Amino acid sequence: MPSETSGFIDFTYAGETHKTWYKAVGDLASGVTPVVILHGGPGIPHFYLLPNLELTRTNNIPTIIYDQIGVGQSSHLKDKPKEFWTVELFMDELDNLLSKLGIADNFGLIGHSWGGMFGSDYVATRQPRGLRRLVLVGAPASMTLWEASMAKLLSRFPEDFQAMMKKHDEERTTDAKEYQDGMQVFYQKHICNVNPWPADLLKSFAGMAEDPTVYTAMLGTSVFRIWGSLRTWSVVDKIDKIGYPTLLLNGVDDEAQDEALLPFFEKLPKVKWVQFANSSHTIFFEEKDRYLQVVGDFLTSRVD
């Protein structure tokens, strides 16, 4: 069995020290390039991404998973103003994690959803010298493309269902029971088609509901109409700065439809795109074995 370690790393930001929780599986000093897994949300705890840790078993890749501050098992900061929660904050936290774990000179990244958005922005902006491979899973290149993708998917539902969902979005009554019930119908089709949902996915959603501070500040209360600080986010004009080998993944029924990933495919100099025919937004649950094979092969490939 591969070794496992977990704990907390001090992260000092704006004169205050917070705690970043992490878990590492495998030997970080083995010489094999480790991979860091970036969770979605913003504000959804790491639990649902635990299947990615099996890359240690399948490909001998050391894996690290963590909760960004404000999320899961890391420091919760419910009293911070919305302006505190920025992409730059999480970039600094990732830099700190890489440094404290001693892997800043040699690592890979897997980013899912928001994790892929944040990861692509981090790579384009910070140009990390030690990055070897980048994997973007169900990650849009801009929030405008995300909203268009979600509108496309919603349009496939019955008209009365669409009208009900849009009404609550416009009136910001997304806490209404009929809206929440409607979201579960949508999510069953476009977040995870496994029925019932895996326990770790439920645990992540419960964690976000328990403390929605980060999610609300950066996204809002709706996945269809973004009014948080990320509403104008885009990496489209920075993609050409991502010179690292990159793997794009999405499912046919993914919330991140093809149009949302297309700028990455068109502009990245070193890119491969694999789509999963029987999946939506959580392909690591829906087609787990193939996912691990595709990602493991990419991360261990000698070809740049």
C-alpha positions as CSV (number, residue, x, y, z in Angstrom):
1,M,0.0,0.0,0.0
2,P,1.3,3.5,-0.8
3,S,2.1,5.7,2.1
4,E,-0.4,8.4,3.1
5,T,0.2,11.7,5.0
6,S,-2.1,14.5,5.8
7,G,-2.0,17.6,7.8
8,F,-2.0,21.4,7.7
9,I,0.3,23.9,6.0
10,D,0.5,27.5,7.3
11,F,-0.5,30.0,4.7
12,T,0.2,33.7,5.5
13,Y,-1.8,36.2,3.4
14,A,-2.3,39.9,4.1
15,G,-0.6,39.6,7.5
16,E,-2.8,36.7,8.7
17,T,-1.9,33.1,8.9
18,H,-4.4,30.4,7.8
19,K,-4.4,26.6,7.6
20,T,-4.4,24.7,4.3
21,W,-5.4,21.1,4.7
22,Y,-3.8,18.5,2.4
23,K,-3.4,14.8,1.9
24,A,-0.5,13.2,0.0
25,V,-0.5,9.6,-1.2
26,G,2.8,8.0,-2.3
27,D,6.4,9.1,-1.9
28,L,6.9,12.7,-2.9
29,A,10.7,12.1,-2.9
30,S,10.5,9.1,-5.2
31,G,11.6,11.0,-8.3
32,V,8.3,10.4,-10.0
33,T,6.5,13.7,-10.8
34,P,3.7,14.2,-8.3
35,V,0.3,15.6,-9.3
36,V,-1.7,18.2,-7.4
37,I,-5.5,18.0,-7.7
38,L,-7.5,21.2,-7.7
39,H,-11.1,21.0,-6.5
40,G,-14.2,22.7,-8.0
41,G,-16.7,25.2,-6.8
42,P,-15.3,27.6,-5.9
43,G,-16.0,26.3,-2.4
44,I,-16.7,22.6,-3.0
45,P,-14.5,20.5,-0.7
46,H,-12.1,17.9,-2.0
47,F,-14.0,14.7,-1.1
48,Y,-15.6,14.1,-4.5
49,L,-12.1,14.1,-6.1
50,L,-10.8,11.3,-4.0
51,P,-10.9,8.8,-7.0
52,N,-8.0,10.7,-8.5
53,L,-5.8,9.5,-5.6
54,E,-6.0,6.0,-7.3
55,L,-3.4,7.3,-9.8
56,T,-0.9,6.3,-7.2
57,R,-2.0,2.7,-7.4
58,T,-2.5,2.6,-11.1
59,N,0.5,4.5,-12.3
60,N,2.7,5.0,-9.3
61,I,2.1,8.8,-9.4
62,P,2.3,10.5,-6.0
63,T,-0.9,12.5,-5.6
64,I,-1.8,15.5,-3.5
65,I,-5.2,16.8,-2.8
66,Y,-6.1,19.8,-0.7
67,D,-8.9,22.2,0.3
68,Q,-8.5,25.8,-0.5
69,I,-8.9,28.1,2.5
70,G,-12.5,28.8,3.3
71,V,-13.4,25.3,2.2
72,G,-13.7,21.8,3.7
73,Q,-11.0,21.0,6.3
74,S,-9.0,24.2,5.8
75,S,-9.5,27.4,7.7
76,H,-13.0,28.8,7.4
77,L,-13.3,32.6,7.2
78,K,-17.0,33.4,7.2
79,D,-16.5,37.0,8.2
80,K,-14.2,38.0,5.3
81,P,-15.7,40.5,2.8
82,K,-16.5,39.3,-0.7
83,E,-13.5,41.3,-2.0
84,F,-11.1,39.0,0.0
85,W,-11.9,36.0,-2.2
86,T,-9.9,36.4,-5.4
87,V,-8.2,34.2,-7.9
88,E,-4.9,35.7,-6.8
89,L,-5.5,34.6,-3.2
90,F,-5.7,31.0,-4.4
91,M,-2.7,31.4,-6.6
92,D,-0.7,32.5,-3.6
93,E,-2.0,29.5,-1.6
94,L,-1.0,27.0,-4.3
95,D,2.5,28.5,-4.6
96,N,2.8,28.2,-0.8
97,L,1.6,24.5,-0.9
98,L,4.0,23.6,-3.7
99,S,6.9,25.3,-1.8
100,K,6.1,23.8,1.6
101,L,5.8,20.3,0.2
102,G,9.1,20.7,-1.7
103,I,7.7,20.0,-5.1
104,A,7.7,23.4,-6.8
105,D,10.4,22.3,-9.2
106,N,8.6,19.2,-10.4
107,F,4.8,18.7,-10.4
108,G,1.7,18.2,-12.5
109,L,-1.8,19.7,-12.1
110,I,-5.3,18.3,-12.4
111,G,-8.0,20.9,-12.2
112,H,-11.7,20.0,-12.2
113,S,-14.3,22.6,-13.1
114,W,-13.4,25.7,-11.1
115,G,-10.1,23.9,-10.3
116,G,-9.4,23.8,-14.1
117,M,-10.4,27.5,-14.5
118,F,-8.2,28.5,-11.6
119,G,-5.4,26.1,-12.7
120,S,-5.3,27.4,-16.3
121,D,-5.2,31.0,-15.0
122,Y,-2.5,30.1,-12.5
123,V,-0.3,28.6,-15.2
124,A,-0.8,31.4,-17.7
125,T,-0.2,34.1,-15.1
126,R,2.5,32.6,-12.8
127,Q,4.4,30.5,-15.4
128,P,5.4,27.9,-12.8
129,R,8.9,26.7,-13.6
130,G,8.3,23.2,-12.3
131,L,5.1,22.4,-14.0
132,R,5.3,19.3,-16.3
133,R,1.7,18.5,-17.3
134,L,-1.7,20.2,-17.0
135,V,-5.0,18.3,-17.0
136,L,-8.2,20.4,-17.3
137,V,-11.4,18.4,-16.6
138,G,-14.8,19.9,-17.4
139,A,-13.2,23.4,-17.3
140,P,-14.5,26.4,-19.3
141,A,-12.2,29.0,-20.8
142,S,-14.5,31.8,-19.6
143,M,-17.5,32.4,-17.5
144,T,-19.4,33.7,-20.5
145,L,-18.8,30.4,-22.2
146,W,-19.9,28.6,-19.1
147,E,-23.2,30.5,-19.0
148,A,-23.8,29.8,-22.7
149,S,-23.1,26.1,-22.1
150,M,-25.6,26.0,-19.2
151,A,-28.3,27.8,-21.2
152,K,-27.8,25.3,-24.0
153,L,-28.3,22.4,-21.6
154,L,-31.3,24.0,-19.8
155,S,-33.0,24.5,-23.2
156,R,-33.2,20.7,-23.6
157,F,-35.6,20.4,-20.7
158,P,-39.4,20.9,-20.9
159,E,-40.5,24.5,-21.4
160,D,-42.4,24.7,-18.0
161,F,-39.2,23.5,-16.2
162,Q,-37.1,26.1,-18.0
163,A,-39.6,28.8,-17.1
164,M,-39.6,27.9,-13.4
165,M,-35.8,27.8,-13.2
166,K,-35.4,31.1,-15.0
167,K,-38.0,32.8,-12.9
168,H,-36.2,31.9,-9.6
169,D,-32.8,32.9,-11.1
170,E,-34.2,36.3,-12.1
171,E,-35.9,36.9,-8.8
172,R,-32.9,35.4,-6.8
173,T,-35.2,33.0,-5.0
174,T,-32.9,30.0,-5.7
175,D,-33.5,28.8,-2.1
176,A,-37.1,27.8,-3.0
177,K,-37.8,24.1,-2.8
178,E,-39.1,23.7,-6.3
179,Y,-35.9,25.3,-7.6
180,Q,-33.7,23.1,-5.4
181,D,-35.6,20.1,-6.6
182,G,-35.2,21.2,-10.2
183,M,-31.4,21.6,-9.7
184,Q,-31.2,18.0,-8.5
185,V,-33.0,16.9,-11.8
186,F,-30.5,19.0,-13.8
187,Y,-27.5,17.8,-11.8
188,Q,-28.5,14.1,-12.2
189,K,-28.2,14.6,-15.9
190,H,-25.2,17.0,-16.1
191,I,-23.1,16.7,-12.9
192,C,-23.2,13.0,-12.2
193,N,-25.4,10.3,-13.9
194,V,-24.5,7.7,-11.3
195,N,-27.7,6.8,-9.3
196,P,-27.6,7.1,-6.4
197,W,-24.8,9.6,-6.2
198,P,-21.5,8.5,-4.7
199,A,-21.2,9.2,-1.0
200,D,-18.1,11.4,-1.5
201,L,-20.0,13.6,-4.0
202,L,-22.8,14.0,-1.5
203,K,-20.3,14.8,1.2
204,S,-18.7,17.6,-1.0
205,F,-22.1,19.2,-1.7
206,A,-23.0,19.0,2.0
207,G,-19.7,20.7,2.9
208,M,-20.4,23.5,0.5
209,A,-24.0,24.0,1.8
210,E,-22.6,24.1,5.4
211,D,-20.3,27.0,4.5
212,P,-21.2,28.7,1.2
213,T,-19.0,31.8,1.8
214,V,-16.6,31.3,-1.0
215,Y,-19.1,29.9,-3.5
216,T,-21.5,32.8,-2.9
217,A,-18.8,35.5,-3.1
218,M,-17.3,34.3,-6.3
219,L,-20.1,32.6,-8.1
220,G,-23.4,33.6,-6.5
221,T,-26.4,31.3,-5.9
222,S,-27.0,30.1,-9.4
223,V,-25.0,28.1,-11.9
224,F,-27.0,29.7,-14.7
225,R,-26.7,33.4,-13.9
226,I,-23.3,34.3,-12.4
227,W,-23.3,37.4,-10.3
228,G,-20.4,36.8,-8.1
229,S,-16.8,38.2,-8.6
230,L,-16.1,35.6,-11.3
231,R,-18.9,36.8,-13.6
232,T,-16.4,38.5,-16.0
233,W,-13.6,35.9,-15.5
234,S,-11.8,34.7,-18.7
235,V,-8.5,33.1,-19.5
236,V,-9.1,33.2,-23.3
237,D,-6.7,36.0,-23.9
238,K,-4.0,34.3,-21.8
239,I,-4.2,30.8,-23.3
240,D,-1.2,31.3,-25.6
241,K,0.9,31.7,-22.5
242,I,0.3,28.1,-21.5
243,G,3.2,26.4,-23.1
244,Y,2.9,23.2,-21.1
245,P,1.5,19.9,-22.5
246,T,-2.2,19.9,-21.7
247,L,-4.9,17.3,-21.6
248,L,-8.6,18.5,-22.0
249,L,-11.3,16.2,-20.8
250,N,-15.1,16.5,-20.7
251,G,-18.2,14.3,-21.0
252,V,-20.9,14.4,-23.7
253,D,-23.4,15.7,-21.1
254,D,-20.9,17.8,-19.2
255,E,-21.9,21.2,-17.9
256,A,-18.8,22.3,-19.7
257,Q,-19.9,21.7,-23.2
258,D,-17.5,21.6,-26.2
259,E,-17.9,25.3,-26.9
260,A,-16.6,26.1,-23.5
261,L,-13.4,24.1,-24.0
262,L,-12.8,25.1,-27.6
263,P,-10.6,28.1,-27.0
264,F,-8.1,25.8,-25.1
265,F,-8.0,23.4,-28.1
266,E,-7.6,26.1,-30.6
267,K,-5.0,28.1,-28.8
268,L,-2.9,25.7,-26.8
269,P,0.4,24.7,-28.6
270,K,0.6,21.3,-27.0
271,V,-2.9,19.9,-26.4
272,K,-4.9,16.7,-26.5
273,W,-8.7,16.5,-26.1
274,V,-10.5,13.3,-25.0
275,Q,-14.3,13.2,-24.6
276,F,-16.2,10.6,-22.6
277,A,-19.3,9.3,-24.3
278,N,-21.1,8.1,-21.2
279,S,-20.3,10.9,-18.8
280,S,-21.3,14.3,-17.6
281,H,-19.3,16.6,-15.3
282,T,-17.7,13.9,-13.0
283,I,-16.2,11.4,-15.4
284,F,-13.9,10.1,-12.6
285,F,-17.1,8.5,-11.2
286,E,-19.0,7.8,-14.4
287,E,-16.2,6.2,-16.4
288,K,-13.6,5.8,-13.7
289,D,-11.4,3.1,-15.2
290,R,-11.0,4.8,-18.5
291,Y,-10.5,8.1,-16.8
292,L,-7.6,6.8,-14.7
293,Q,-6.1,5.1,-17.8
294,V,-6.2,8.3,-20.0
295,V,-5.0,10.6,-17.2
296,G,-2.3,8.2,-16.0
297,D,-1.0,7.6,-19.5
298,F,-0.8,11.4,-20.2
299,L,1.0,12.2,-16.9
300,T,3.6,9.5,-17.4
301,S,4.2,10.0,-21.1
302,R,7.7,10.9,-22.1
303,V,6.5,12.9,-25.1
304,D,6.3,16.7,-24.7
